[in-house]
Amino acid sequence: MPDQQKFDEIFDVITIDSVIKEVKDEQARKYIESGLDFQLQVKSVENYIQKQDLTFVQNFAKDTGDYRSLSLVDQLVIALGVRLSRDRDDFEKLRSEPKPLTEFKPLSMQPEFD
């Protein structure tokens, strides 16, 4: 079986219309429309992303301190993942709150115990 056929059987490649709208370069847009080796599914933010999924992402990002560094499109892409997890009955596998922060120390800075 050719690699592309195997890829197509295993993976769904999905994005949102907001990502496509951000591509300004005409050559890149044409490539996305007709040059990709795989089927790109484009979901409409208005029709697919649910408010609860975006809220989930925003609250999580606020808890991690990442909220201010994520654009709305970034948040919507992550919300797409949350929505897909709901559609595939995998939502319970998502972490609902971040892991506690732990201090990172390189091994060279950790105390040695004899």
Secondary structure, DSSP 8 states (H G I E B T S, - for coil): --HHHHHHHH--EEEEHHHHHH---HHHHHHHHHT-SS-EEEE-HHHH--HHHHHHHHHHHHHHT-GGGS-HHHHHHHHHHHHHHHHTT-GGGS-SS---------GGGS----
